[in-house]
Amino acid sequence: MRITTVGLDADDTLWHNESIFRLTQDRFRALMAEVAAPEVLDAKLAEVERRNLSLYGYGVKGFTLSMIETAMEVTGNQAPSPIVAEILAAGRDMLAHPVEALPGVEAALADLAADYRLVLITKGDLLHQEQKLAASGLGDLFAAVEIASEKDAATYERVFARHGDGAARAAMCGNSLRSDVIPALEAGCYAAHVPYHLTWAHELAEPPVGHAKFAELASISELPAWVRGLG
């Protein structure tokens, strides 16, 4: 069955993202150095983020609120206002950070767009993701954009039914095994994993080695040839 639609993740698949979060977390550690040891702060922040995902969702704004909440918890609700102000400034800096496309992305997408319908399928804050797509210069290559609160099998079934010919005739590509690969396979898609050098702990999962529709690619530059070899 011929593939007609290709779904692509955004953050850390098309452009840098996790590296910006890591730099901000370094900034947070330095800011809180007199209050909590780095490992204590990291563990508390991870706990708070997990707790808040269902409330704030994914993205910079939720991360910023989780840093503020973490600062309050490790100080017994006594975080000085300058620390809170600095955390808010760090969040604003993240939102204003330039969008830097990963190597090979533009060429790979242009190649695919000549023969397939491209759909951007990403998580995160609606406004910020729209801004990043506009700043990337890649928007015209996509036939559709879906920004979801979560990516599970039902998400891929719905998106590829709406913007394609169903999941069975679609391929998904992304850096997250948990969000981009495993649920896409469960929906009946083909799925390619293109690793980023950093992965948020929440997105870690075991690769579905041996699955007939799964591929591990070294870079997105390999994606067009892989897609054309399917079906």
N, CA and C of each residue as an Amber inpcrd file, in Angstrom:
protein
   693
   0.8550000  -1.1960000   0.0000000   0.0000000   0.0000000   0.0000000
   0.8900000   1.2450000   0.0000000   0.6790000   2.1170000  -0.9700000
   1.5490000   3.2770000  -1.1340000   1.3400000   4.3050000  -0.0240000
   2.4380000   4.8430000   0.4960000   2.3840000   5.9110000   1.4870000
   2.0240000   7.2220000   0.7880000   1.0610000   7.9520000   1.3470000
   0.6600000   9.2390000   0.7680000   0.9250000  10.4230000   1.6870000
   1.0910000  10.1460000   2.9870000   1.1910000  11.2180000   3.9700000
   2.3570000  10.9650000   4.9200000   3.1110000  12.0120000   5.2130000
   4.2360000  11.9070000   6.1450000   4.0200000  12.9000000   7.2860000
   3.9910000  12.3850000   8.4960000   3.8820000  13.2350000   9.6700000
   5.2580000  13.5160000  10.2500000   5.4490000  14.7070000  10.7220000
   6.7380000  15.0880000  11.3260000   6.5210000  15.7970000  12.6470000
   7.3090000  15.3880000  13.6280000   7.3690000  16.1040000  14.8950000
   8.1110000  17.4200000  14.6590000   8.0200000  18.3360000  15.6110000
   8.6840000  19.6400000  15.4560000   9.9310000  19.7620000  16.3340000
   9.7280000  19.8800000  17.6550000  10.8440000  20.1240000  18.5710000
  11.8410000  18.9640000  18.5750000  13.0960000  19.2950000  18.3380000
  14.2160000  18.3450000  18.3320000  14.1570000  17.3570000  17.1730000
  13.2020000  17.5680000  16.2660000  13.1610000  16.8310000  15.0010000
  13.4540000  17.7890000  13.8560000  12.8170000  18.9580000  13.8990000
  13.0390000  19.9820000  12.8730000  13.9650000  21.0870000  13.3540000
  13.8990000  21.3930000  14.6360000  14.7300000  22.4690000  15.1960000
  15.1260000  22.1300000  16.6340000  16.1510000  22.8410000  17.1240000
  16.6380000  22.6280000  18.4860000  15.5900000  23.0640000  19.5050000
  15.4550000  22.2720000  20.5670000  14.5250000  22.6210000  21.6300000
  15.0460000  22.1910000  23.0000000  15.3180000  20.8920000  23.1740000
  15.7290000  20.3880000  24.4800000  17.0120000  21.0550000  24.9710000
  17.9050000  21.3940000  24.0490000  19.1450000  22.0590000  24.4490000
  18.8580000  23.4060000  25.1070000  17.7980000  24.0910000  24.6810000
  17.4170000  25.3710000  25.2790000  16.8860000  25.1480000  26.6900000
  16.1100000  24.0820000  26.8700000  15.6150000  23.7450000  28.2050000
  16.7770000  23.4060000  29.1360000  17.7590000  22.6690000  28.6360000
  18.8940000  22.2920000  29.4840000  19.6930000  23.5230000  29.9160000
  19.8880000  24.4690000  29.0000000  20.6090000  25.6980000  29.3500000
  19.8510000  26.4920000  30.4170000  18.5260000  26.5120000  30.2870000
  17.7180000  27.2250000  31.2780000  17.7490000  26.5160000  32.6230000
  17.7840000  25.1840000  32.5950000  17.8850000  24.4450000  33.8520000
  19.2360000  24.6950000  34.5220000  20.2910000  24.8340000  33.7300000
  21.5950000  25.2210000  34.2910000  21.4990000  26.5880000  34.9720000
  20.7960000  27.4960000  34.3200000  20.6030000  28.8430000  34.8670000
  19.8110000  28.7700000  36.1860000  18.8350000  27.8940000  36.2330000
  18.0170000  27.7030000  37.4360000  18.8650000  27.1350000  38.5760000
  19.7360000  26.1710000  38.2510000  20.6220000  25.6100000  39.2820000
  21.5180000  26.6940000  39.8780000  22.0880000  27.5230000  39.0130000
  22.9700000  28.5900000  39.4840000  22.2050000  29.5870000  40.3590000
  20.9900000  29.8840000  39.9640000  20.1620000  30.8320000  40.6990000
  19.8230000  30.3070000  42.0980000  19.6570000  28.9840000  42.2000000
  19.2360000  28.3610000  43.4520000  20.3910000  27.7050000  44.2040000
  21.6220000  28.0000000  43.8130000  22.7960000  27.2960000  44.3580000
  22.9260000  27.4130000  45.8700000  22.5270000  28.5280000  46.4340000
  22.6530000  28.7220000  47.8840000  21.5010000  28.0880000  48.6580000
  20.5180000  27.5730000  47.9290000  19.3130000  27.0330000  48.5650000
  19.2770000  25.5150000  48.5140000  19.6640000  24.9490000  47.3570000
  19.5500000  23.4990000  47.1690000  20.6830000  22.9800000  46.3090000
  21.1670000  21.7860000  46.6330000  22.1820000  21.1270000  45.8090000
  21.5870000  20.8100000  44.4410000  22.4230000  20.8160000  43.3920000
  21.9000000  20.5930000  42.0380000  21.0660000  19.3240000  41.8930000
  21.5410000  18.2030000  42.4920000  20.8040000  16.9530000  42.3440000
  19.4530000  16.9900000  43.0590000  19.3900000  17.7150000  44.1820000
  18.1300000  17.8640000  44.9100000  17.1580000  18.7170000  44.0990000
  17.6720000  19.7950000  43.5500000  16.8400000  20.6910000  42.7510000
  16.3280000  19.9840000  41.5020000  17.1990000  19.2420000  40.8200000
  16.7930000  18.5240000  39.6080000  15.6930000  17.5170000  39.9070000
  15.8580000  16.7690000  41.0050000  14.8590000  15.7620000  41.3590000
  13.5150000  16.4120000  41.6870000  13.5520000  17.5120000  42.4140000
  12.3100000  18.2110000  42.7560000  11.6450000  18.7900000  41.5130000
  12.4310000  19.3890000  40.6150000  11.8670000  19.9460000  39.3880000
  11.2290000  18.8540000  38.5390000  11.8890000  17.7100000  38.4190000
  11.3250000  16.5990000  37.6440000  10.0060000  16.1360000  38.2520000
   9.9650000  16.0580000  39.5680000   8.7320000  15.6530000  40.2560000
   7.6040000  16.6510000  39.9970000   7.9270000  17.9300000  40.1000000
   6.9190000  18.9760000  39.8950000   6.4400000  18.9830000  38.4460000
   7.3650000  18.8290000  37.5030000   6.9660000  18.7880000  36.0870000
   6.0050000  17.6430000  35.8120000   6.3310000  16.4570000  36.3110000
   5.4400000  15.3030000  36.1000000   4.0600000  15.5720000  36.6900000
   4.0400000  16.1670000  37.8600000   2.7780000  16.4690000  38.5330000
   1.9470000  17.4830000  37.7580000   2.6420000  18.3950000  37.0690000
   1.9400000  19.4910000  36.4070000   1.5940000  19.2550000  34.9400000
   2.0770000  18.1760000  34.3560000   1.8440000  17.9590000  32.9280000
   0.3580000  17.9660000  32.5690000  -0.4460000  17.3490000  33.4180000
  -1.8790000  17.2900000  33.1120000  -2.5680000  18.6390000  33.2880000
  -1.9140000  19.5650000  33.9840000  -2.4870000  20.8940000  34.2000000
  -1.9710000  21.9110000  33.1930000  -0.6480000  21.9310000  32.9960000
  -0.0200000  22.9520000  32.1620000   0.3020000  22.4560000  30.7600000
   0.3430000  21.1400000  30.5730000   0.7510000  20.6130000  29.2840000
   2.2500000  20.7540000  29.0720000   2.6720000  20.6650000  27.8110000
   4.0830000  20.7190000  27.4550000   4.4740000  22.1280000  26.9980000
   5.7270000  22.4700000  27.1720000   6.2010000  23.7330000  26.6400000
   6.8400000  24.6400000  27.6750000   7.2830000  25.7860000  27.2020000
   8.0530000  26.7250000  28.0140000   7.2350000  27.2880000  29.1720000
   5.9920000  27.6180000  28.9230000   5.1920000  28.2540000  29.9780000
   4.9840000  27.3040000  31.1590000   4.6770000  26.0470000  30.8560000
   4.5310000  25.0640000  31.9160000   5.8370000  24.8330000  32.6510000
   6.9450000  24.8140000  31.9220000   8.2630000  24.6370000  32.5220000
   8.5920000  25.7990000  33.4490000   8.2770000  27.0170000  33.0270000
   8.5330000  28.1980000  33.8470000   7.7240000  28.1550000  35.1420000
   6.4560000  27.8050000  35.0320000   5.6240000  27.6990000  36.2350000
   6.1510000  26.5980000  37.1590000   6.6350000  25.5040000  36.5750000
   7.1800000  24.4200000  37.3970000   8.4710000  24.8470000  38.0940000
   9.2910000  25.6630000  37.4440000  10.4860000  26.1820000  38.1170000
  10.1060000  27.0710000  39.2910000   9.1040000  27.9260000  39.1030000
   8.6580000  28.7890000  40.2040000   8.1290000  27.9350000  41.3510000
   7.3270000  26.9360000  41.0360000   6.7730000  26.0610000  42.0720000
   7.8840000  25.3070000  42.7980000   8.8830000  24.8630000  42.0460000
  10.0170000  24.1680000  42.6550000  10.7660000  25.0980000  43.6050000
  11.0040000  26.3280000  43.1650000  11.6920000  27.3050000  44.0210000
  10.9140000  27.5420000  45.3090000   9.5910000  27.5940000  45.2020000
   8.7780000  27.7910000  46.4020000   8.8770000  26.5890000  47.3320000
   8.8610000  25.3950000  46.7720000   8.8750000  24.1980000  47.6170000
  10.2140000  24.0190000  48.3310000  11.3210000  24.2760000  47.6310000
  12.6250000  24.0540000  48.2840000  12.9840000  25.1670000  49.2650000
  12.2410000  26.2680000  49.2220000  12.4860000  27.3640000  50.1810000
  11.3870000  27.4540000  51.2430000  10.5090000  26.4620000  51.2710000
   9.4160000  26.5250000  52.2370000   8.4910000  27.6910000  51.9920000
   8.2100000  27.9370000  50.7020000   7.3460000  29.0520000  50.2810000
   7.9230000  30.4200000  50.6420000   9.2550000  30.4870000  50.6930000
   9.9250000  31.7410000  51.0360000  10.8670000  32.1990000  49.9080000
  10.6160000  31.8160000  48.6880000  11.4860000  32.2150000  47.5750000
  11.4760000  33.7360000  47.4360000  12.6350000  34.3840000  47.4690000
  12.6910000  35.8540000  47.3440000  12.1430000  36.3060000  45.9840000
  11.5410000  37.4670000  45.9670000  10.9630000  37.9820000  44.7210000
  11.9970000  38.1350000  43.6080000  13.2740000  38.4950000  43.9050000
  14.2490000  38.5580000  42.7980000  14.4620000  37.2010000  42.1150000
  14.3830000  36.1100000  42.8770000  14.5250000  34.7800000  42.2740000
  13.3380000  34.4930000  41.3570000  12.1410000  34.7980000  41.8230000
  10.9480000  34.5890000  40.9880000  11.0430000  35.4350000  39.7230000
  11.4880000  36.6690000  39.8700000  11.6300000  37.5550000  38.7120000
  12.6510000  37.0010000  37.7180000  13.7430000  36.4300000  38.2310000
  14.7660000  35.8620000  37.3590000  14.2440000  34.6220000  36.6320000
  13.4500000  33.8080000  37.2980000  12.8510000  32.6440000  36.6360000
  11.9120000  33.0970000  35.5180000  11.1200000  34.0950000  35.7850000
  10.2260000  34.6210000  34.7480000  11.0190000  35.1710000  33.5650000
  12.1430000  35.8390000  33.8530000  12.9970000  36.3550000  32.7770000
  13.5790000  35.2130000  31.9570000  13.9540000  34.1230000  32.6250000
  14.4850000  32.9610000  31.9080000  13.4310000  32.3730000  30.9850000
  12.1770000  32.3220000  31.4620000  11.0920000  31.8250000  30.6220000
  10.8680000  32.7070000  29.4060000  10.9190000  34.0170000  29.5970000
  10.7560000  34.9390000  28.4610000  11.8900000  34.7650000  27.4640000
  13.1000000  34.5590000  27.9610000  14.2460000  34.3490000  27.0700000
  14.0560000  33.0850000  26.2340000  13.5000000  32.0410000  26.8350000
  13.2440000  30.8180000  26.0820000  12.2260000  31.0550000  24.9660000
  11.1720000  31.7830000  25.2890000  10.1320000  32.0490000  24.2950000
  10.6610000  32.9010000  23.1400000  11.6560000  33.7370000  23.4290000
  12.2110000  34.6270000  22.3980000  13.4360000  34.0310000  21.7020000
  13.8270000  32.8290000  22.0810000  15.0550000  32.2370000  21.5360000
  14.9030000  32.0080000  20.0290000  15.9140000  32.3310000  19.2330000
  15.8290000  32.1100000  17.7810000  15.5990000  30.6380000  17.4500000
  14.8540000  30.4000000  16.3900000  14.5920000  29.0370000  15.9230000
  15.7200000  28.6270000  14.9870000  16.3880000  27.5290000  15.3250000
  17.5160000  27.0600000  14.5280000  17.2030000  25.6650000  13.9880000
  16.9730000  25.5810000  12.6790000  16.6560000  24.2920000  12.0620000
  17.8480000  23.3550000  12.1620000  17.5550000  22.0760000  12.3250000
  18.6020000  21.0720000  12.3960000  19.1750000  20.7980000  11.0100000
  20.4060000  20.3040000  10.9270000  21.0330000  20.0570000   9.6240000
  20.2090000  19.1010000   8.7630000  20.0460000  19.4520000   7.5020000
  19.3750000  18.5830000   6.5370000  17.8670000  18.6650000   6.5260000
  17.2810000  19.4030000   7.4600000  15.8210000  19.4260000   7.5730000
  15.1560000  20.0440000   6.3490000  15.5890000  21.2340000   5.9610000
  14.9160000  21.9210000   4.8610000  14.9890000  21.1140000   3.5690000
  16.1470000  20.5450000   3.2660000  16.3050000  19.7620000   2.0410000
  15.4390000  18.5060000   2.0820000  15.4030000  17.8320000   3.2260000
  14.6090000  16.6030000   3.3480000  13.1270000  16.8950000   3.1920000
  12.6530000  17.9610000   3.8230000  11.2280000  18.2960000   3.7260000
  10.8420000  18.7210000   2.3210000  11.7000000  19.5070000   1.6710000
  11.4100000  19.9230000   0.2960000  11.3450000  18.7150000  -0.6340000
  12.2360000  17.7670000  -0.4250000  12.2470000  16.5320000  -1.2080000
  10.9420000  15.7630000  -1.0050000  10.5390000  15.5790000   0.2400000
   9.3180000  14.8340000   0.5460000   8.0620000  15.5510000   0.0510000
   8.0390000  16.8760000   0.1910000   6.8450000  17.6410000  -0.1810000
   6.5270000  17.5490000  -1.6600000   7.5100000  17.1790000  -2.4610000
   7.2780000  17.0410000  -3.8960000   6.3720000  15.8610000  -4.2160000
   6.3390000  14.8510000  -3.3410000   5.5980000  13.6230000  -3.6270000
   4.5980000  13.2130000  -2.5550000   4.6690000  13.8360000  -1.3830000
   3.8150000  13.4080000  -0.2730000   3.1700000  14.6070000   0.4060000
   2.0800000  14.3470000   1.0770000   1.4190000  15.3590000   1.8910000
   2.1240000  15.3860000   3.2520000   2.6660000  16.5280000   3.6480000
   3.3750000  16.6420000   4.9210000   2.4580000  17.2570000   5.9820000
   2.4530000  16.6380000   7.1590000   1.6480000  17.1270000   8.2740000
   2.5520000  17.2960000   9.4910000   2.5720000  18.4770000  10.0720000
   3.3200000  18.7200000  11.3040000   2.4440000  18.2960000  12.4750000
   2.9660000  17.3910000  13.3100000   2.2070000  16.8900000  14.4620000
   3.0850000  17.0670000  15.6940000   2.7380000  18.0230000  16.5350000
   3.6010000  18.3540000  17.6560000   2.7960000  18.6290000  18.9090000
   3.4870000  18.6030000  20.0450000   2.8790000  18.9580000  21.3240000
   3.3990000  20.3250000  21.7480000   2.7620000  20.8970000  22.7710000
   3.2700000  22.1530000  23.3070000   2.2490000  23.2640000  23.2800000
   2.7010000  24.4340000  23.6310000   1.8520000  25.6220000  23.6710000
   1.4900000  26.0550000  22.2550000   0.2020000  26.2290000  21.9880000
  -0.2850000  26.5450000  20.6420000   0.4010000  27.7780000  20.0630000
   0.3760000  28.8820000  20.7840000   0.9340000  30.1340000  20.2720000
   2.4280000  29.9940000  20.0090000   3.1660000  29.4170000  20.9570000
   4.6230000  29.3200000  20.7950000   4.9840000  28.4030000  19.6350000
   4.2760000  27.2810000  19.4790000   4.5910000  26.3810000  18.3670000
   4.2810000  27.0440000  17.0220000   3.2000000  27.7860000  16.9530000
   2.8850000  28.5150000  15.7240000   3.9640000  29.5530000  15.4210000
   4.4470000  30.2270000  16.4520000   5.5030000  31.2230000  16.2660000
   6.7950000  30.5710000  15.7740000   7.1390000  29.4150000  16.3580000
   8.3630000  28.7320000  15.9470000   8.2680000  28.2400000  14.5120000
   7.1240000  27.7230000  14.1320000   6.9620000  27.2650000  12.7480000
   7.1060000  28.4320000  11.7820000   6.4990000  29.5640000  12.1140000
   6.6050000  30.7480000  11.2480000   8.0540000  31.2180000  11.1530000
   8.7590000  31.2120000  12.2830000  10.1440000  31.6740000  12.2950000
  11.0820000  30.7120000  11.5820000  10.7020000  29.4470000  11.5100000
  11.5650000  28.4440000  10.8850000  11.6500000  28.5780000   9.3680000
  10.6330000  29.1880000   8.7620000  10.5870000  29.2830000   7.3060000
  10.1580000  28.0030000   6.6290000   9.7000000  27.0180000   7.3990000
   9.3240000  25.7160000   6.8470000   7.8150000  25.5670000   6.6400000
   7.0560000  26.5420000   7.0870000   5.6040000  26.4110000   7.1140000
   4.9720000  26.0830000   5.7780000   5.4860000  26.6530000   4.6930000
   4.8730000  26.4460000   3.3780000   5.0200000  25.0200000   2.8700000
   5.8810000  24.2320000   3.4980000   6.0770000  22.8480000   3.0600000
   5.0220000  21.9020000   3.6330000   4.2500000  22.3780000   4.6070000
   3.2640000  21.5170000   5.2660000   1.8610000  21.7720000   4.7300000
   1.1520000  20.6690000   4.4900000  -0.2390000  20.7670000   4.0620000
  -1.1600000  21.0180000   5.2510000  -0.7160000  20.6230000   6.4460000
  -1.5340000  20.8010000   7.6430000  -0.6400000  20.8300000   8.8760000
  -1.1560000  21.4440000   9.9350000  -0.4430000  21.5230000  11.2140000
  -1.4030000  21.1110000  12.3200000  -0.9770000  20.1700000  13.1600000
  -1.7730000  19.7260000  14.3060000  -0.9260000  19.8970000  15.5670000
  -1.4080000  20.7030000  16.5050000  -0.7250000  20.8990000  17.7770000
  -1.5970000  20.2600000  18.8480000  -1.1150000  19.1470000  19.4030000
  -1.9190000  18.3320000  20.3130000  -1.4550000  18.4750000  21.7510000
  -2.3520000  18.2230000  22.6870000  -1.9840000  18.2360000  24.1030000
  -1.2220000  16.9700000  24.4630000  -1.4740000  15.8880000  23.7310000
  -0.7720000  14.6220000  23.9300000  -0.7560000  13.8910000  22.5980000
   0.2290000  13.0220000  22.4020000   0.2900000  12.2360000  21.1740000
   0.1710000  10.7600000  21.5420000  -0.9910000  10.1780000  21.2510000
  -1.2100000   8.7660000  21.4670000  -1.7600000   8.1580000  20.1760000
  -2.0800000   6.8620000  20.2030000  -2.5420000   6.1990000  18.9840000
  -3.7820000   6.8770000  18.4150000  -4.6960000   7.2840000  19.2920000
  -5.9200000   7.9430000  18.8290000  -5.6180000   9.2600000  18.1160000
  -4.5990000   9.9640000  18.5890000  -4.1960000  11.2150000  17.9320000
  -3.7820000  10.9540000  16.4980000  -2.9310000   9.9480000  16.2870000
  -2.4590000   9.6590000  14.9370000  -3.5780000   9.1310000  14.0430000
  -4.4560000   8.3200000  14.5880000  -5.5960000   7.8460000  13.8050000
  -6.4410000   9.0130000  13.3360000  -6.7130000   9.9390000  14.2400000
  -7.5430000  11.0970000  13.9280000  -6.8660000  12.0250000  12.9290000
  -5.5950000  12.3370000  13.1580000  -4.8800000  13.2810000  12.2850000
  -4.7340000  12.7380000  10.8800000  -4.3470000  11.4700000  10.7530000
  -4.1290000  10.9300000   9.4110000  -5.4350000  10.6080000   8.6890000
  -6.5290000  10.4600000   9.4220000  -7.8360000  10.3420000   8.7770000
  -8.2920000  11.7140000   8.2690000  -7.9650000  12.7580000   9.0220000
  -8.3870000  14.1170000   8.6640000  -7.5490000  14.7000000   7.5300000
  -6.2540000  14.4550000   7.5560000  -5.3600000  15.1140000   6.6060000
  -4.7040000  14.1580000   5.6120000  -5.0820000  12.8920000   5.6370000
  -4.4640000  11.9300000   4.7380000  -5.4370000  10.8590000   4.3110000
  -4.9140000   9.6810000   4.0750000  -5.7210000   8.5430000   3.6410000
  -5.7390000   7.4530000   4.7080000  -5.6040000   7.8690000   5.9470000
  -5.6170000   6.9450000   7.0580000  -4.2240000   6.5740000   7.5250000
  -4.1500000   6.0350000   8.7340000  -2.8610000   5.7180000   9.3440000
  -2.0830000   4.6710000   8.5650000  -2.7690000   3.7340000   7.9290000
  -2.0840000   2.6600000   7.2060000  -1.2980000   3.1750000   6.0120000
  -1.6450000   4.3640000   5.5390000  -0.9480000   4.9430000   4.3830000
  -0.1130000   6.1570000   4.8000000   0.3000000   6.1510000   6.0770000
   1.0760000   7.2720000   6.6170000   2.3560000   6.7800000   7.2680000
   3.3390000   7.6690000   7.3030000   4.5900000   7.4280000   8.0200000
   4.8220000   8.6110000   8.9420000   5.3120000   8.3180000  10.1420000
   5.5800000   9.3540000  11.1380000   7.0680000   9.3720000  11.4420000
   7.6230000  10.5680000  11.6410000   9.0400000  10.7060000  11.9580000
   9.2160000  11.6630000  13.1260000  10.0470000  11.2720000  14.0950000
  10.3190000  12.1570000  15.2170000  11.4500000  11.6570000  16.0740000
  11.8330000  12.4730000  17.0430000  12.9630000  12.1410000  17.9170000
  12.5430000  11.3900000  19.1730000  11.2450000  11.3650000  19.4740000
  10.7650000  10.7430000  20.7030000  10.1560000   9.3710000  20.4390000
  10.7500000   8.3410000  21.0220000  10.1660000   7.0070000  20.9190000
   8.7930000   6.9730000  21.5860000   8.6820000   7.6230000  22.7290000
   7.4340000   7.5800000  23.4900000   6.2780000   8.2760000  22.7800000
   6.5480000   9.4130000  22.1290000   5.4740000  10.2170000  21.5560000
   5.3350000  10.0980000  20.0390000   6.4480000   9.9200000  19.3410000
   6.4300000   9.9600000  17.8760000   6.4230000   8.5840000  17.2240000
   6.9420000   7.5950000  17.9210000   7.1310000   6.2850000  17.3050000
   6.1340000   5.2500000  17.8000000   6.1540000   4.9510000  19.0850000
   5.3470000   3.8480000  19.6090000   3.8490000   4.0590000  19.3770000
   3.2650000   5.2200000  19.6980000   1.8310000   5.3800000  19.4290000
   1.4960000   5.4120000  17.9400000   2.4170000   5.8950000  17.1140000
   2.1730000   5.8780000  15.6700000   2.1130000   4.4420000  15.1590000
   3.0130000   3.5990000  15.6330000   2.9780000   2.1820000  15.2660000
   1.6830000   1.5350000  15.7500000   1.2560000   1.8710000  16.9470000
   0.0110000   1.3290000  17.4920000  -1.1860000   1.7300000  16.6360000
  -1.1000000   2.9100000  16.0080000  -2.1840000   3.3720000  15.1440000
  -2.1600000   2.7250000  13.7630000  -1.0640000   2.0320000  13.4480000
  -0.9520000   1.3720000  12.1520000  -0.0550000   2.0720000  11.1590000
   0.6150000   3.1510000  11.5930000   1.5390000   3.8810000  10.7200000
   2.8900000   3.1690000  10.6410000   3.6720000   3.5710000   9.6590000
   5.1110000   3.3380000   9.7060000   5.6820000   4.4380000  10.6050000
   6.8360000   4.1760000  11.2160000   7.4180000   5.1980000  12.1020000
   8.9350000   5.1310000  12.0700000   9.5620000   6.3000000  11.9150000
  11.0170000   6.4100000  11.9040000  11.4760000   7.2440000  13.0930000
  12.4730000   6.7310000  13.7900000  13.0620000   7.4450000  14.9170000
  14.3580000   8.1000000  14.4690000  14.4360000   9.4160000  14.6090000
  15.6630000  10.1620000  14.3120000  16.1170000  10.7840000  15.6290000
  17.0670000  10.1830000  16.3240000  17.4410000  10.6390000  17.6690000
  18.0330000  12.0500000  17.6670000  17.7410000  12.7770000  18.7340000
  18.3940000  14.0470000  19.0460000  19.4080000  13.7380000  20.1400000
  20.4620000  14.5460000  20.2610000  21.5250000  14.2020000  21.1990000
  21.1200000  14.3570000  22.6640000  19.9770000  15.0150000  22.9180000
  19.4330000  15.1350000  24.2650000  17.9770000  14.6850000  24.2340000
  17.5610000  13.9820000  25.2850000  16.1650000  13.5530000  25.3660000
  15.6430000  13.8090000  26.7730000  14.5160000  14.4870000  26.8590000
  13.8660000  14.7140000  28.1300000  13.4710000  13.3680000  28.7270000
  13.6730000  13.1940000  30.0250000  13.4180000  11.9120000  30.6830000
  11.9940000  11.4180000  30.4480000  11.0440000  12.3390000  30.3710000
   9.6420000  11.9600000  30.1860000   9.3980000  11.3140000  28.8240000
  10.2940000  11.5360000  27.8650000  10.1010000  11.0140000  26.5090000
  10.8860000   9.7330000  26.2430000  11.5580000   9.2030000  27.2490000
  12.3520000   7.9940000  27.0600000  11.4570000   6.7560000  26.9890000
  11.8310000   5.8050000  26.1310000  11.1170000   4.5320000  26.0000000
  12.0380000   3.5410000  25.3020000  11.7150000   2.2790000  25.4050000
  12.4990000   1.2530000  24.7310000  12.1360000   1.2220000  23.2530000
  13.1260000   1.1450000  22.3570000  12.8210000   1.0950000  20.9260000
  12.1180000  -0.2110000  20.5580000  11.1430000  -0.1600000  19.6690000
  10.4070000  -1.3640000  19.2590000  11.1900000  -2.1750000  18.2230000
  12.3610000  -2.6310000  18.6130000  13.2450000  -3.3620000  17.7030000
  12.5200000  -4.5960000  17.1690000  12.6170000  -4.7960000  15.8700000
  11.9840000  -5.9540000  15.2610000  10.6030000  -5.6840000  14.7010000
  10.0270000  -4.5300000  15.0270000   8.7150000  -4.1890000  14.4700000
   8.8640000  -3.9410000  12.9690000   7.9940000  -4.5460000  12.1860000
   8.1190000  -4.5020000  10.7300000   7.9840000  -3.0940000  10.1560000
   7.3310000  -2.2060000  10.8850000   7.0980000  -0.8550000  10.3620000
   7.9950000   0.2000000  11.0150000   8.9850000  -0.2310000  11.7850000
   9.8490000   0.6990000  12.5070000  11.2280000   0.7900000  11.8700000
  11.7780000   2.0020000  11.8730000  13.1500000   2.2030000  11.3950000
  13.8660000   3.1990000  12.2870000  15.1450000   2.9700000  12.4830000
  16.0190000   3.9060000  13.1960000  16.9030000   4.5600000  12.1500000
  16.8120000   5.8860000  12.0160000  17.5820000   6.6180000  11.0170000
  18.6440000   7.4640000  11.7070000  19.7750000   7.5960000  11.0630000
  20.8670000   8.3790000  11.6480000  20.5770000   9.8730000  11.5930000
  19.8670000  10.3050000  10.5770000  19.5290000  11.7220000  10.4420000
  18.2930000  11.8500000   9.5800000  17.6980000  13.0290000   9.6040000
  16.4940000  13.2590000   8.8110000  16.8000000  13.2330000   7.3130000
  18.0510000  13.3830000   6.9650000  18.4260000  13.3210000   5.5460000
  18.1340000  11.9510000   4.9470000  18.0440000  10.9180000   5.7920000
  17.7480000   9.5710000   5.3250000  16.2470000   9.3250000   5.1450000
  15.4220000  10.2560000   5.6240000  13.9800000  10.0400000   5.6270000
  13.3640000   9.9010000   4.2400000  13.6720000  10.7830000   3.2700000
  13.0370000  10.6370000   1.9490000  13.2500000   9.2660000   1.3110000
  14.4580000   8.7510000   1.3530000  14.7360000   7.4490000   0.7380000
  13.9850000   6.3500000   1.4720000  13.9200000   6.4360000   2.8080000
  13.2050000   5.4240000   3.5750000  11.7210000   5.4310000   3.2290000
  11.1170000   6.6130000   3.1720000   9.6900000   6.7150000   2.8570000
   9.4130000   6.1560000   1.4720000  10.2490000   6.4970000   0.5200000
  10.0110000   6.0210000  -0.8440000  10.1710000   4.5110000  -0.9750000
  10.8520000   3.9010000  -0.0260000  11.0200000   2.4450000  -0.0600000
   9.9080000   1.6960000   0.6160000   8.9270000   2.4000000   1.2050000
   7.8370000   1.7270000   1.9250000   6.7340000   1.2690000   0.9670000
   5.9740000   0.3170000   1.4520000   4.8040000  -0.1440000   0.6830000
   5.1680000  -0.9860000  -0.4940000
